[in-house]
Amino acid sequence: MIGPSVSAPVIAIVDDDESVSIGMMSLVRSIGYDALSYGSAEDFLASDARDDVACLISDVQMPGVGGLELQKMLAAEGSRLPIIFITAYPDARIRQVALDAGAMCFLSKPFDSAALIKCLERALDTGNPS
Protein backbone atom coordinates (compact mmCIF):
# COMPACT_ATOMS: atom_id res chain seq x y z
CA MET A 1 0.00 0.00 0.00
CA ILE A 2 1.26 3.47 -0.86
CA GLY A 3 0.52 6.09 1.76
CA PRO A 4 0.58 9.87 1.55
CA SER A 5 3.91 11.56 1.00
CA VAL A 6 5.73 12.30 4.23
CA SER A 7 8.25 14.68 2.72
CA ALA A 8 8.73 17.91 4.61
CA PRO A 9 7.48 21.18 3.12
CA VAL A 10 10.13 23.02 1.12
CA ILE A 11 10.84 26.61 2.14
CA ALA A 12 12.64 28.83 -0.38
CA ILE A 13 14.84 31.57 1.04
CA VAL A 14 15.70 34.47 -1.27
CA ASP A 15 18.28 36.83 0.19
CA ASP A 16 21.43 38.37 -1.25
CA ASP A 17 23.13 38.21 2.18
CA GLU A 18 24.65 34.73 2.38
CA SER A 19 25.02 34.81 6.17
CA VAL A 20 21.31 35.58 6.59
CA SER A 21 20.41 32.76 4.19
CA ILE A 22 22.61 30.28 6.03
CA GLY A 23 21.09 31.23 9.38
CA MET A 24 17.54 30.98 8.08
CA MET A 25 18.25 27.65 6.38
CA SER A 26 19.55 26.27 9.69
CA LEU A 27 16.48 27.51 11.54
CA VAL A 28 14.05 26.17 8.91
CA ARG A 29 15.75 22.77 8.88
CA SER A 30 15.88 22.64 12.69
CA ILE A 31 12.08 22.73 12.83
CA GLY A 32 11.69 19.93 10.30
CA TYR A 33 11.27 21.68 6.96
CA ASP A 34 13.47 21.41 3.87
CA ALA A 35 15.15 24.63 2.74
CA LEU A 36 16.48 25.94 -0.56
CA SER A 37 18.52 29.12 -0.76
CA TYR A 38 18.71 31.59 -3.63
CA GLY A 39 21.00 34.62 -3.80
CA SER A 40 18.56 36.60 -5.93
CA ALA A 41 14.95 36.74 -7.06
CA GLU A 42 16.16 35.98 -10.57
CA ASP A 43 17.79 32.74 -9.37
CA PHE A 44 14.54 31.72 -7.68
CA LEU A 45 12.46 32.53 -10.76
CA ALA A 46 14.79 30.46 -12.95
CA SER A 47 14.74 27.47 -10.57
CA ASP A 48 13.31 24.13 -11.60
CA ALA A 49 12.36 23.57 -7.95
CA ARG A 50 9.81 26.43 -7.82
CA ASP A 51 6.85 24.06 -8.09
CA ASP A 52 8.02 22.16 -5.01
CA VAL A 53 8.14 25.23 -2.77
CA ALA A 54 5.47 25.52 -0.06
CA CYS A 55 6.51 28.97 1.24
CA LEU A 56 8.88 31.74 0.22
CA ILE A 57 10.94 33.87 2.59
CA SER A 58 12.30 36.89 0.75
CA ASP A 59 14.34 39.95 1.56
CA VAL A 60 12.63 43.17 0.49
CA GLN A 61 15.68 45.02 -0.81
CA MET A 62 18.03 43.15 -3.13
CA PRO A 63 20.04 44.11 -6.20
CA GLY A 64 18.08 43.57 -9.40
CA VAL A 65 14.58 42.29 -8.70
CA GLY A 66 13.53 43.17 -5.15
CA GLY A 67 11.13 41.26 -2.95
CA LEU A 68 8.05 43.35 -3.72
CA GLU A 69 8.70 43.07 -7.45
CA LEU A 70 9.14 39.30 -7.04
CA GLN A 71 5.79 39.19 -5.24
CA LYS A 72 4.13 41.06 -8.15
CA MET A 73 5.75 38.76 -10.74
CA LEU A 74 4.56 35.65 -8.93
CA ALA A 75 1.04 37.06 -8.56
CA ALA A 76 0.98 37.90 -12.29
CA GLU A 77 1.72 34.22 -12.98
CA GLY A 78 -1.24 33.25 -10.81
CA SER A 79 0.93 31.95 -7.98
CA ARG A 80 -0.62 31.76 -4.53
CA LEU A 81 2.70 30.91 -2.87
CA PRO A 82 2.73 32.25 0.72
CA ILE A 83 5.44 34.90 1.13
CA ILE A 84 7.16 36.06 4.30
CA PHE A 85 9.18 39.25 3.89
CA ILE A 86 12.22 40.21 5.92
CA THR A 87 14.00 43.54 5.81
CA ALA A 88 16.79 45.48 7.44
CA TYR A 89 15.04 48.73 6.42
CA PRO A 90 11.55 48.66 7.93
CA ASP A 91 9.17 51.13 6.34
CA ALA A 92 5.49 51.24 7.28
CA ARG A 93 4.38 52.08 3.73
CA ILE A 94 6.35 49.21 2.16
CA ARG A 95 5.10 46.87 4.88
CA GLN A 96 1.51 47.83 4.08
CA VAL A 97 2.03 47.38 0.32
CA ALA A 98 3.45 43.88 0.90
CA LEU A 99 0.65 42.85 3.26
CA ASP A 100 -2.06 44.33 1.01
CA ALA A 101 -0.64 42.27 -1.86
CA GLY A 102 -1.01 39.09 0.21
CA ALA A 103 2.22 38.68 2.17
CA MET A 104 1.82 36.44 5.23
CA CYS A 105 4.27 38.36 7.43
CA PHE A 106 6.69 41.27 7.31
CA LEU A 107 9.61 40.95 9.76
CA SER A 108 12.36 43.46 10.50
CA LYS A 109 15.95 42.25 10.83
CA PRO A 110 17.11 41.24 13.29
CA PHE A 111 14.01 39.23 14.06
CA ASP A 112 13.28 36.69 16.75
CA SER A 113 13.42 33.11 15.46
CA ALA A 114 10.12 32.40 17.25
CA ALA A 115 8.46 35.11 15.13
CA LEU A 116 9.69 33.50 11.91
CA ILE A 117 8.56 30.06 13.08
CA LYS A 118 5.10 31.44 13.88
CA CYS A 119 4.92 33.02 10.40
CA LEU A 120 5.98 29.77 8.74
CA GLU A 121 3.41 27.76 10.67
CA ARG A 122 0.72 30.26 9.70
CA ALA A 123 1.79 30.25 6.05
CA LEU A 124 1.82 26.47 5.83
CA ASP A 125 -1.55 26.19 7.56
CA THR A 126 -3.40 28.44 5.11
CA GLY A 127 -4.96 25.58 3.20
CA ASN A 128 -5.99 23.55 6.23
CA PRO A 129 -9.38 23.95 7.88
CA SER A 130 -9.14 25.11 11.49
C-alpha positions as CSV (number, residue, x, y, z in Angstrom):
1,M,0.0,0.0,0.0
2,I,1.3,3.5,-0.9
3,G,0.5,6.1,1.8
4,P,0.6,9.9,1.6
5,S,3.9,11.6,1.0
6,V,5.7,12.3,4.2
7,S,8.2,14.7,2.7
8,A,8.7,17.9,4.6
9,P,7.5,21.2,3.1
10,V,10.1,23.0,1.1
11,I,10.8,26.6,2.1
12,A,12.6,28.8,-0.4
13,I,14.8,31.6,1.0
14,V,15.7,34.5,-1.3
15,D,18.3,36.8,0.2
16,D,21.4,38.4,-1.2
17,D,23.1,38.2,2.2
18,E,24.6,34.7,2.4
19,S,25.0,34.8,6.2
20,V,21.3,35.6,6.6
21,S,20.4,32.8,4.2
22,I,22.6,30.3,6.0
23,G,21.1,31.2,9.4
24,M,17.5,31.0,8.1
25,M,18.2,27.6,6.4
26,S,19.5,26.3,9.7
27,L,16.5,27.5,11.5
28,V,14.1,26.2,8.9
29,R,15.7,22.8,8.9
30,S,15.9,22.6,12.7
31,I,12.1,22.7,12.8
32,G,11.7,19.9,10.3
33,Y,11.3,21.7,7.0
34,D,13.5,21.4,3.9
35,A,15.2,24.6,2.7
36,L,16.5,25.9,-0.6
37,S,18.5,29.1,-0.8
38,Y,18.7,31.6,-3.6
39,G,21.0,34.6,-3.8
40,S,18.6,36.6,-5.9
41,A,14.9,36.7,-7.1
42,E,16.2,36.0,-10.6
43,D,17.8,32.7,-9.4
44,F,14.5,31.7,-7.7
45,L,12.5,32.5,-10.8
46,A,14.8,30.5,-12.9
47,S,14.7,27.5,-10.6
48,D,13.3,24.1,-11.6
49,A,12.4,23.6,-7.9
50,R,9.8,26.4,-7.8
51,D,6.8,24.1,-8.1
52,D,8.0,22.2,-5.0
53,V,8.1,25.2,-2.8
54,A,5.5,25.5,-0.1
55,C,6.5,29.0,1.2
56,L,8.9,31.7,0.2
57,I,10.9,33.9,2.6
58,S,12.3,36.9,0.7
59,D,14.3,40.0,1.6
60,V,12.6,43.2,0.5
61,Q,15.7,45.0,-0.8
62,M,18.0,43.2,-3.1
63,P,20.0,44.1,-6.2
64,G,18.1,43.6,-9.4
65,V,14.6,42.3,-8.7
66,G,13.5,43.2,-5.1
67,G,11.1,41.3,-2.9
68,L,8.1,43.4,-3.7
69,E,8.7,43.1,-7.4
70,L,9.1,39.3,-7.0
71,Q,5.8,39.2,-5.2
72,K,4.1,41.1,-8.2
73,M,5.8,38.8,-10.7
74,L,4.6,35.6,-8.9
75,A,1.0,37.1,-8.6
76,A,1.0,37.9,-12.3
77,E,1.7,34.2,-13.0
78,G,-1.2,33.3,-10.8
79,S,0.9,31.9,-8.0
80,R,-0.6,31.8,-4.5
81,L,2.7,30.9,-2.9
82,P,2.7,32.3,0.7
83,I,5.4,34.9,1.1
84,I,7.2,36.1,4.3
85,F,9.2,39.2,3.9
86,I,12.2,40.2,5.9
87,T,14.0,43.5,5.8
88,A,16.8,45.5,7.4
89,Y,15.0,48.7,6.4
90,P,11.5,48.7,7.9
91,D,9.2,51.1,6.3
92,A,5.5,51.2,7.3
93,R,4.4,52.1,3.7
94,I,6.3,49.2,2.2
95,R,5.1,46.9,4.9
96,Q,1.5,47.8,4.1
97,V,2.0,47.4,0.3
98,A,3.5,43.9,0.9
99,L,0.7,42.8,3.3
100,D,-2.1,44.3,1.0
101,A,-0.6,42.3,-1.9
102,G,-1.0,39.1,0.2
103,A,2.2,38.7,2.2
104,M,1.8,36.4,5.2
105,C,4.3,38.4,7.4
106,F,6.7,41.3,7.3
107,L,9.6,41.0,9.8
108,S,12.4,43.5,10.5
109,K,16.0,42.3,10.8
110,P,17.1,41.2,13.3
111,F,14.0,39.2,14.1
112,D,13.3,36.7,16.7
113,S,13.4,33.1,15.5
114,A,10.1,32.4,17.2
115,A,8.5,35.1,15.1
116,L,9.7,33.5,11.9
117,I,8.6,30.1,13.1
118,K,5.1,31.4,13.9
119,C,4.9,33.0,10.4
120,L,6.0,29.8,8.7
121,E,3.4,27.8,10.7
122,R,0.7,30.3,9.7
123,A,1.8,30.3,6.0
124,L,1.8,26.5,5.8
125,D,-1.5,26.2,7.6
126,T,-3.4,28.4,5.1
127,G,-5.0,25.6,3.2
128,N,-6.0,23.6,6.2
129,P,-9.4,24.0,7.9
130,S,-9.1,25.1,11.5
